[in-house]
Every structure is written in structure tokens, then in C-alpha cells.
Amino acid sequence: MTHRINILLCDTFPGRLPDSIPDYESLFMDLFAAVGEQVSYKIYQTWQGELPSAINADELYLVPGSLDSAYDNKPWILALIKWIEHAYRQGAKLMGVCFGHQAIARALGGEVRQYEGGFGAGVRASHVVDKIMASYFPGQKMHLLYSHHDQVMTLPPDATLCATSDFCKIESFRIGRQVVTFQGHPEFTVAYSRHLLTNCSDDIEEAVRLAALRTLDNMTPQGTAAARYALDLLFDK
């Protein structure tokens, strides 16, 4: 069976992608290919105001990362928040990553703001607290790659906390089998994270940057496991 994934692109990250990555959405295509699923895609330039005009409850709508903040009130972000509210009421399958995790939380009644504890980067371990998710992560530990300053501070109503850490209390949440989100980036590769930390990190404290680089050598991210879990959950396997 072929899954349809609609990627609501929220940034193209100009100047931040190495030559080996043709565009940001290709990271997700490589991720889901690694999971072994047959997937077709439609890309929406949501950062330019493009959103799906109709909702298909059999398809997945993925809201990925962005350099913007989900609590900002830029016109395209407000339009996205309104669309998420509508899509959720229509039964859409929703997946959020980093900015998308935060945008979905905001749209459905949670709180998002900049974290006073600093910037999160590199590989981080979180504790899996949801029974469904735990079966995908041995030892109930999930390792993902991160690049964020904002965080979800309060869960939306009816949401289930799936993973947590000392640095970020809400690492992942789900709402039934309709919504799943990650603060981390399952789609990132170690090479891409190293590129960001080496070439695009002027706004990160040097001690944080060096510590993040060390995690790339010492910890193995589990993006494929996270993607497998998300697809199984949303497509009810």
C-alpha cells in the first residue's frame, strides 16, 4: 500500500543546505524511504501561503521545521494555525517536527515560547513515557537530532505526553492515533547536523556548539525508528 504524505513546507533554509542535499523536503523522502514504505508526496509552499484546499483523512499532513517561531503572528503562520485547527476537526492525520510540533501544539490549545534554558542542538536522549511509543525504543530512550530554541510548554487538551527530558519537558506528544509530533528532527542526518553546527551556528554559544558536536560522535540518532512509529500509529498498524 502506498501512503500519501503532504509536506506543508514552512521554510526552504536558503544558505543552510550543503550541496549534497537538494532541498529540505528530500530529507523526509530519504527518511521514509529508509523505513521501507511506499510513499507518494505533494509539497505545499506553506511559507508562501499555500495550503491544502481539501482534507483527505486517508493521507498524512506533515508540518516540518522552520527558522520562524510558531508563536509569531506572521500572516502565513496564522493561516497555518487556522488550517491545522480545521484539518484536525476534519479528522486529518497530522505529524509535526520541531516548528511543526510547536505549531500543532499552538493550534490545538497548547503553549509555545522561547526556552529560557538555552539552545538545544546535537543528539539528545529523551525518556519515552507512552506505552505505544515505548515498543519502538529499547530501554524507553529515544535519541534524536535537535536544533531549536523554542519549546512547547503546555500540552494541548486531550494530548498524551510521549517523551520527555530534563532540557525539554514535552519532546513528543500524540492525540489518539490522529496526531503525533516530535521536538527533534527524525529527518536530520548526522552529516547535516555537523554541517549546521560547523557552518551555520553564529547564534549558538561556543560551549553549546562544541558539546553538541561531541554528541554526534558519541550517540546514534533514531530517526528511522521515530518515523516507523509515526507511520504505524497514524495509519493504524
C-alpha positions in Angstrom: 0.0 0.0 0.0 1.3 3.5 -0.9 0.9 6.2 1.7 0.3 9.8 0.6 2.3 12.4 2.6 1.6 16.1 2.1 4.6 18.2 3.2 3.5 21.7 4.3 6.9 23.3 3.7 7.5 26.1 6.2 11.0 27.1 5.2 13.5 26.3 2.4 16.5 27.2 4.6 18.5 29.2 2.0 22.2 29.0 2.6 21.9 26.3 5.2 21.8 23.2 3.0 25.0 21.6 1.7 25.4 20.7 -1.9 24.6 17.1 -1.1 21.0 18.0 0.0 19.0 19.3 -3.0 16.2 20.7 -0.8 14.8 20.3 2.7 11.9 18.0 1.7 14.4 15.5 0.3 15.5 14.7 3.9 11.9 13.5 4.7 11.8 11.5 1.4 15.1 9.8 2.3 13.8 9.1 5.9 10.6 7.4 4.8 12.5 5.5 2.1 14.7 4.2 4.8 11.6 3.0 6.7 10.8 0.9 3.7 7.3 2.3 2.9 5.9 3.1 -0.5 5.2 6.9 -0.3 3.9 9.5 -2.7 4.3 13.2 -2.0 2.8 16.5 -2.6 4.7 19.6 -1.5 2.9 22.8 -0.4 4.9 26.1 -0.2 3.1 26.9 3.1 5.6 29.7 4.0 4.3 31.4 0.9 0.7 30.9 1.9 0.0 27.7 0.0 -2.2 25.2 2.0 -4.2 22.1 1.0 -7.7 23.2 0.0 -9.3 19.8 0.8 -8.6 17.3 3.6 -8.3 13.6 2.9 -8.4 11.6 6.2 -6.5 8.7 4.5 -3.5 10.9 3.9 -0.8 12.3 6.2 -0.2 16.1 6.5 3.4 16.8 7.7 4.3 20.2 9.2 8.2 20.3 9.3 10.8 22.8 10.6 11.3 26.5 10.1 13.6 29.3 11.2 10.5 31.2 12.2 8.8 30.8 15.6 5.4 29.1 15.9 4.2 31.8 18.3 4.8 34.6 15.8 1.8 36.2 14.1 3.1 36.4 10.5 0.2 36.1 8.1 1.4 32.7 6.8 1.8 31.3 10.3 -1.6 32.5 11.4 -3.1 30.9 8.2 -1.3 27.6 9.0 -2.6 27.7 12.6 -6.1 28.2 11.4 -5.7 25.4 8.8 -4.4 22.9 11.4 -7.4 23.6 13.6 -9.7 23.0 10.6 -7.8 19.9 9.5 -7.8 18.4 12.9 -11.6 18.8 13.2 -11.9 17.1 9.8 -10.0 14.1 11.0 -6.7 14.7 9.2 -3.6 12.7 10.2 -1.1 15.3 11.4 2.6 15.0 12.0 4.8 17.8 13.3 8.6 18.2 13.5 10.3 20.9 15.5 8.4 24.1 14.3 5.6 21.8 13.2 5.5 20.2 16.7 5.1 23.7 18.1 2.6 24.9 15.5 0.3 21.9 16.0 0.5 22.4 19.8 -0.4 26.1 19.5 -3.2 25.4 17.0 -4.8 22.8 19.3 -4.6 24.8 22.5 -1.1 24.3 23.9 1.5 27.0 24.8 4.8 27.7 22.9 7.5 30.1 23.8 11.3 30.5 23.7 13.0 28.4 26.3 15.0 30.3 28.9 17.4 27.4 29.3 19.1 28.0 26.0 19.5 26.4 22.6 19.1 22.7 22.0 21.5 21.1 19.4 23.1 17.8 18.6 21.8 14.4 19.7 19.6 14.3 22.9 18.2 11.4 24.8 14.6 11.6 26.0 12.7 9.2 28.2 9.7 7.5 26.5 6.7 7.6 28.7 4.0 6.4 26.3 3.3 2.7 26.1 2.7 2.6 22.4 5.9 4.6 21.6 8.0 2.6 24.1 7.8 -0.6 21.9 9.8 1.2 19.2 12.6 2.3 21.5 14.5 -0.3 23.6 15.1 0.9 27.2 12.5 3.6 26.7 15.1 6.0 25.4 14.7 8.0 22.2 17.8 9.6 20.6 17.0 12.3 18.0 18.9 15.2 16.5 17.9 18.7 17.6 18.2 22.4 16.5 15.8 24.6 18.5 15.4 27.4 21.0 11.6 27.4 21.2 9.6 24.7 23.1 6.1 23.5 23.8 5.5 24.4 27.4 1.9 23.2 27.8 0.2 20.3 26.0 -3.0 20.7 24.1 -6.1 19.3 25.7 -6.5 15.6 25.1 -2.9 15.2 24.2 -0.8 12.3 25.6 2.9 13.0 26.5 5.0 10.5 24.7 8.6 11.5 25.6 10.3 14.0 27.9 13.8 15.1 29.0 15.3 17.5 31.6 16.0 20.0 28.8 12.6 19.8 27.2 9.6 18.5 29.1 7.5 18.0 26.0 9.7 16.2 23.5 6.8 14.4 21.8 3.1 14.1 22.1 0.2 12.4 20.3 -3.6 12.8 20.2 -5.0 9.4 19.8 -3.9 7.9 16.5 -4.6 11.2 14.6 -1.7 13.5 15.7 1.9 12.8 16.5 4.7 15.3 17.0 8.5 15.5 17.8 10.6 18.4 19.0 13.5 16.6 17.5 14.3 16.1 13.8 13.9 12.5 12.7 14.8 13.6 9.2 18.2 15.1 10.1 21.3 13.1 9.4 24.5 13.3 11.5 26.3 14.8 8.5 23.7 17.6 8.1 23.7 18.4 11.8 27.5 18.6 11.7 27.2 20.9 8.7 24.8 23.2 10.6 27.0 23.2 13.8 30.1 23.9 11.8 28.9 26.4 9.2 25.6 27.9 10.4 26.0 28.4 14.2 27.0 32.0 14.8 24.0 32.5 17.1 24.9 29.5 19.3 27.1 29.8 22.3 30.5 28.2 21.6 30.3 25.8 24.6 26.9 24.6 23.4 28.1 24.2 19.9 31.1 22.1 21.0 29.1 20.0 23.3 26.6 19.3 20.5 29.4 18.3 18.2 30.6 15.8 20.7 27.2 14.1 20.9 27.4 13.5 17.1 30.4 11.3 17.8 29.0 9.6 20.9 25.3 9.0 20.3 23.4 7.4 17.5 20.1 9.1 16.4 17.0 7.0 15.9 15.2 9.0 13.3 14.1 5.9 11.4 12.6 4.3 14.5 10.7 7.6 15.1 9.4 7.6 11.5 8.4 3.9 11.8 6.5 4.6 15.0 4.7 7.7 13.5 3.6 5.9 10.3 2.4 2.8 12.3 0.5 5.0 14.7 -1.2 7.2 12.2 -2.0 4.5 9.7 -3.2 2.2 12.5 -0.9 -0.7 12.1 
